[in-house]
Amino acid sequence: MTPHDQRYGERPTAPDPLPIPVVDNHTHLDMGRGDEPRPDLGEALREAAAVGVDRIVQIGCDLPGARFTAEAVDAYPSVLGGVALHPNEVPRLAAVGGLDDALAEIEEIAAHPRVRVVGETGLDYYRTGPDGVGVQQEAFRWHIDLAKRLGKALQIHDRDSHDDVLRILVEEGAPERTVLHCFSGDVEMARVAAERGYFLSFAGTVTFKNARDLRNALAVVPLEQVLVETDAPYLTPMPWRGSTNAPYLIPLTVRRMADVLGVAVPTLCEALSENSERVYGPW
């Protein structure tokens, strides 16, 4: 990366507003980046709405995040929630004997009517070594079952684990509404996922200069199965890569996605909004 790509410490300026409002379908407003404090939730929502991001799905992927999410969905009508134990959180809790109690609390919070997502769950072989694979897979299967029992959408985290994620979804039977969040697979995986009816959500990574393979994957996804997200506070889109991400930066990703898909920005915005409500229901 060249120095101008890595804009550490700079606060990105707001992009031009989108012509039709869209949903940030995966963001973490319960956490700051590095040593930064978490953002002010009300201010983050106001900044996002000002550029046409008028609804969000707040994801809590540990117990403090899940509790924050439950409070946020009660306090703000523009916020829906998702809760789960992140695959990297699962081996840590298992090691200290706290996994069963944590899963029980996640199940309780997930029953909230404005928590519409079980996620992010899935597999992550990047940070968890071989010893953690078994318990990760068991917890993934548990979350899949929970989503089906509660009638919720499922959001999947998949890092260095594409084949196992797809295999387990087949073995368990994917929920009717399944989202591959921050999609990172190749063209073939995108085709397989789309054929199975999954939704593919793209983050700021799709704007990165070295992400040609990811853009090729996006190009084969039907418009009615595409979603957009920030995964804030990380994965800030170009030209602000390296700065702290936030929902108000979604327009940068949406406009790049429209270029890749060969559609007008308003057309993509309308599809993103409609797809989000098909997955999560009305706000």
C-alpha positions as CSV (number, residue, x, y, z in Angstrom):
1,M,0.0,0.0,0.0
2,T,1.1,3.5,-0.7
3,P,1.2,6.1,2.1
4,H,-2.0,7.9,0.9
5,D,-3.9,4.6,1.2
6,Q,-3.2,4.3,4.9
7,R,-4.8,7.3,6.5
8,Y,-4.2,6.4,10.1
9,G,-5.6,8.9,12.6
10,E,-7.6,10.9,10.1
11,R,-11.3,11.2,10.5
12,P,-12.9,10.6,7.1
13,T,-15.1,13.4,5.7
14,A,-18.7,12.5,4.9
15,P,-19.2,11.3,1.4
16,D,-22.0,12.6,-0.9
17,P,-25.4,11.2,0.3
18,L,-27.0,8.3,-1.5
19,P,-30.1,9.0,-3.6
20,I,-32.1,6.2,-1.9
21,P,-31.5,5.2,1.8
22,V,-29.8,1.8,2.4
23,V,-29.0,-0.4,5.4
24,D,-25.7,-1.1,7.0
25,N,-26.4,-4.7,7.6
26,H,-23.5,-5.5,9.9
27,T,-21.7,-3.0,12.2
28,H,-20.3,-3.0,15.7
29,L,-21.1,0.2,17.4
30,D,-20.4,-1.4,20.8
31,M,-16.7,-1.3,20.2
32,G,-13.9,1.2,19.4
33,R,-11.0,0.6,17.2
34,G,-7.8,-0.3,19.1
35,D,-7.6,2.1,22.1
36,E,-10.4,4.4,20.8
37,P,-13.6,4.6,22.8
38,R,-16.7,3.2,21.3
39,P,-18.6,5.8,19.3
40,D,-21.6,7.8,20.6
41,L,-24.5,5.7,19.3
42,G,-26.9,8.5,18.7
43,E,-24.3,10.6,16.9
44,A,-23.2,7.7,14.8
45,L,-26.8,7.1,13.7
46,R,-27.4,10.8,12.9
47,E,-24.2,11.0,10.8
48,A,-25.2,7.8,8.9
49,A,-28.8,9.0,8.3
50,A,-27.4,12.3,6.9
51,V,-25.8,10.4,4.0
52,G,-28.6,8.0,3.3
53,V,-27.8,5.1,5.7
54,D,-31.0,5.3,7.7
55,R,-31.1,1.8,9.2
56,I,-28.5,-0.5,10.7
57,V,-28.0,-4.0,12.1
58,Q,-25.9,-3.8,15.2
59,I,-24.0,-7.0,15.9
60,G,-22.9,-8.0,19.3
61,C,-20.5,-11.0,19.1
62,D,-19.6,-11.4,22.8
63,L,-21.7,-11.1,26.0
64,P,-21.0,-7.4,26.6
65,G,-21.7,-6.7,22.9
66,A,-24.9,-8.7,23.0
67,R,-26.1,-6.9,26.1
68,F,-25.3,-3.5,24.4
69,T,-27.2,-4.6,21.4
70,A,-30.3,-5.5,23.4
71,E,-30.3,-2.0,24.9
72,A,-29.7,-0.3,21.5
73,V,-32.6,-1.9,19.7
74,D,-34.9,-0.8,22.5
75,A,-33.6,2.8,22.4
76,Y,-33.4,3.5,18.7
77,P,-36.0,2.6,16.1
78,S,-33.4,2.7,13.3
79,V,-31.5,-0.2,14.9
80,L,-32.1,-3.9,14.7
81,G,-29.8,-6.4,16.3
82,G,-27.9,-9.6,16.0
83,V,-26.2,-11.6,18.7
84,A,-24.0,-14.6,18.9
85,L,-20.6,-15.8,20.2
86,H,-17.9,-15.0,17.6
87,P,-15.9,-18.1,16.6
88,N,-12.8,-16.7,18.2
89,E,-14.7,-16.1,21.5
90,V,-15.9,-19.7,21.6
91,P,-12.6,-21.4,22.4
92,R,-11.7,-18.8,25.0
93,L,-14.9,-19.3,26.9
94,A,-14.6,-23.1,26.5
95,A,-11.2,-23.0,28.1
96,V,-12.4,-21.3,31.2
97,G,-15.6,-23.4,31.5
98,G,-18.0,-20.5,30.6
99,L,-19.2,-21.6,27.2
100,D,-22.5,-23.2,28.2
101,D,-23.6,-20.3,30.4
102,A,-22.7,-17.8,27.7
103,L,-24.6,-19.7,25.0
104,A,-27.7,-19.8,27.3
105,E,-27.5,-16.0,27.7
106,I,-27.1,-15.5,23.9
107,E,-30.2,-17.6,23.4
108,E,-32.2,-15.5,25.8
109,I,-31.2,-12.2,24.2
110,A,-31.7,-13.6,20.7
111,A,-35.4,-14.1,21.5
112,H,-35.9,-10.3,21.7
113,P,-38.3,-9.4,18.9
114,R,-36.0,-6.6,17.6
115,V,-33.0,-8.9,17.6
116,R,-33.5,-10.4,14.1
117,V,-30.2,-12.1,13.6
118,V,-28.2,-14.9,15.1
119,G,-24.7,-13.9,14.3
120,E,-22.0,-13.4,13.7
121,T,-21.3,-17.1,14.1
122,G,-19.2,-19.3,11.9
123,L,-15.6,-20.4,11.7
124,D,-12.3,-18.5,11.9
125,Y,-9.1,-20.5,11.4
126,Y,-6.9,-17.5,11.1
127,R,-6.6,-16.7,14.8
128,T,-7.7,-19.9,16.3
129,G,-5.3,-22.9,16.1
130,P,-6.2,-26.5,15.4
131,D,-7.1,-27.1,19.0
132,G,-10.0,-24.7,18.7
133,V,-11.5,-26.1,15.5
134,G,-13.7,-28.7,17.1
135,V,-15.4,-26.4,19.6
136,Q,-15.8,-23.7,16.9
137,Q,-17.6,-26.2,14.7
138,E,-19.9,-27.4,17.5
139,A,-20.8,-23.8,18.4
140,F,-21.5,-23.0,14.8
141,R,-23.9,-25.9,14.6
142,W,-25.6,-24.7,17.8
143,H,-26.0,-21.2,16.4
144,I,-27.5,-22.6,13.1
145,D,-30.0,-24.6,15.2
146,L,-30.8,-21.5,17.3
147,A,-31.6,-19.4,14.2
148,K,-33.9,-22.0,12.9
149,R,-35.7,-22.6,16.2
150,L,-36.3,-18.8,16.7
151,G,-37.0,-18.0,13.0
152,K,-34.1,-15.6,12.8
153,A,-31.7,-14.8,10.0
154,L,-28.2,-16.2,10.3
155,Q,-25.1,-14.1,9.8
156,I,-21.9,-16.0,9.2
157,H,-18.2,-15.1,9.8
158,D,-15.9,-17.0,7.6
159,R,-12.1,-16.6,7.7
160,D,-9.8,-19.1,6.1
161,S,-12.6,-21.7,6.5
162,H,-14.7,-21.5,3.3
163,D,-15.0,-25.3,2.7
164,D,-16.0,-26.1,6.2
165,V,-18.5,-23.3,6.4
166,L,-20.3,-24.5,3.3
167,R,-20.1,-28.1,4.3
168,I,-21.6,-27.5,7.8
169,L,-24.4,-25.4,6.3
170,V,-25.4,-28.3,4.1
171,E,-25.1,-30.8,6.9
172,E,-27.2,-28.8,9.3
173,G,-29.5,-27.3,6.8
174,A,-29.1,-23.5,6.4
175,P,-31.8,-21.2,7.8
176,E,-34.1,-19.7,5.1
177,R,-32.3,-16.4,5.4
178,T,-28.6,-16.9,5.6
179,V,-26.0,-14.1,5.1
180,L,-22.3,-14.6,4.4
181,H,-21.1,-11.4,6.1
182,C,-18.0,-9.6,4.8
183,F,-17.8,-12.0,2.0
184,S,-14.2,-13.0,1.2
185,G,-14.5,-16.0,-1.1
186,D,-13.8,-16.3,-4.8
187,V,-16.0,-16.5,-7.8
188,E,-16.7,-20.2,-7.5
189,M,-17.8,-19.8,-3.8
190,A,-20.0,-16.8,-4.7
191,R,-21.7,-18.9,-7.4
192,V,-22.3,-21.8,-5.0
193,A,-23.6,-19.5,-2.2
194,A,-25.9,-17.7,-4.6
195,E,-27.2,-21.0,-6.1
196,R,-28.1,-22.1,-2.5
197,G,-30.0,-18.9,-1.9
198,Y,-27.7,-17.3,0.5
199,F,-27.2,-13.5,0.7
200,L,-23.7,-12.2,0.2
201,S,-22.7,-9.0,2.1
202,F,-19.8,-6.9,1.0
203,A,-17.8,-4.5,3.1
204,G,-15.2,-1.8,2.4
205,T,-12.7,-4.5,1.3
206,V,-14.4,-4.6,-2.1
207,T,-13.0,-1.1,-2.7
208,F,-9.4,-2.0,-1.9
209,K,-6.9,-1.8,-4.9
210,N,-5.8,-5.4,-4.4
211,A,-9.3,-6.9,-4.2
212,R,-9.8,-7.7,-7.9
213,D,-10.8,-11.3,-7.0
214,L,-13.4,-10.1,-4.5
215,R,-14.9,-7.7,-7.1
216,N,-15.0,-10.6,-9.6
217,A,-17.0,-12.5,-7.0
218,L,-19.4,-9.7,-6.5
219,A,-20.0,-9.4,-10.2
220,V,-21.6,-12.9,-10.4
221,V,-24.0,-12.4,-7.5
222,P,-27.6,-11.7,-8.5
223,L,-28.7,-8.2,-7.5
224,E,-31.5,-9.6,-5.3
225,Q,-28.9,-11.4,-3.1
226,V,-26.5,-8.6,-2.5
227,L,-26.1,-6.7,0.8
228,V,-23.7,-4.0,2.0
229,E,-22.0,-3.4,5.4
230,T,-19.3,-1.6,7.2
231,D,-18.1,-4.2,9.7
232,A,-17.1,-1.0,11.6
233,P,-14.9,0.1,13.2
234,Y,-12.7,-1.9,10.7
235,L,-12.4,-2.4,7.0
236,T,-12.8,1.3,6.1
237,P,-13.4,1.8,2.3
238,M,-11.0,3.6,0.0
239,P,-9.8,6.3,0.0
240,W,-9.9,6.2,3.8
241,R,-8.4,2.7,4.3
242,G,-6.6,2.8,7.7
243,S,-9.0,5.2,9.4
244,T,-11.8,4.2,11.7
245,N,-14.8,3.0,9.9
246,A,-18.4,4.0,10.6
247,P,-21.8,3.6,9.0
248,Y,-21.7,7.0,7.4
249,L,-19.0,5.7,5.0
250,I,-21.3,3.2,3.4
251,P,-21.8,5.4,0.3
252,L,-18.2,4.8,-0.7
253,T,-18.7,1.1,-0.8
254,V,-22.1,1.3,-2.5
255,R,-20.8,3.4,-5.3
256,R,-17.9,1.0,-6.0
257,M,-20.3,-1.9,-5.9
258,A,-22.5,-0.2,-8.4
259,D,-19.5,0.1,-10.8
260,V,-18.7,-3.5,-10.4
261,L,-22.3,-4.7,-10.9
262,G,-22.8,-2.4,-13.9
263,V,-25.9,-0.8,-12.4
264,A,-26.9,2.7,-11.6
265,V,-26.4,3.8,-8.0
266,P,-30.2,4.4,-7.4
267,T,-30.9,0.9,-8.7
268,L,-28.4,-0.7,-6.4
269,C,-29.6,1.4,-3.4
270,E,-33.2,0.2,-4.0
271,A,-32.1,-3.4,-4.2
272,L,-30.0,-3.1,-1.0
273,S,-32.9,-1.6,0.9
274,E,-35.4,-4.2,-0.3
275,N,-33.0,-7.1,0.2
276,S,-32.3,-6.0,3.8
277,E,-36.0,-5.9,4.6
278,R,-36.5,-9.3,3.0
279,V,-33.8,-10.7,5.3
280,Y,-34.5,-8.8,8.6
281,G,-38.1,-7.6,8.2
282,P,-39.3,-4.0,8.6
283,W,-37.6,-1.8,11.0
